[in-house]
Amino acid sequence: MIVRHLDDITGTEADVETENWRSKRIVLAKDKVGFSVHETVLKAGTVNKFWYANHIEAVFIVSGEGEITDLGTGETHQLRPGSLYLLNDHDKHELRPKTEMRTVCVFNPPVTGREVHDENGVYPLIVEED
């Protein structure tokens, strides 16, 4: 059994912060459970373009409001606490928090925590060595 608290992650290499968001990676590939779990807080008024070409991501909105646009179709959806979006087709998307948004994200395959978004918003596929 693995038990962790966000306080255990704060200030470690699993606590990643950018200009637009902060992500605390709670479960990572090294845990060998087939997925990773992150708490990500997105700053209000930011525009975030992402494309997880190598991962499937599910995002549950815990607090805050915003909108997501599918860049392939142009379709926009409103997000609020209790909303979930699933990028089941490696969807290119733009996320625009109206207020600070706190989310819980699940990635498959799991991330290692060393990934950095490239110029297209893509995480590289990094495999954890045994």
Helices and strands as residue ranges (DSSP letters): H 6-9, E 15-17, E 21-27, G 29-31, E 36-42, E 48-50, E 56-63, E 66-70, E 76-79, E 84-87, E 93-97, E 101-108
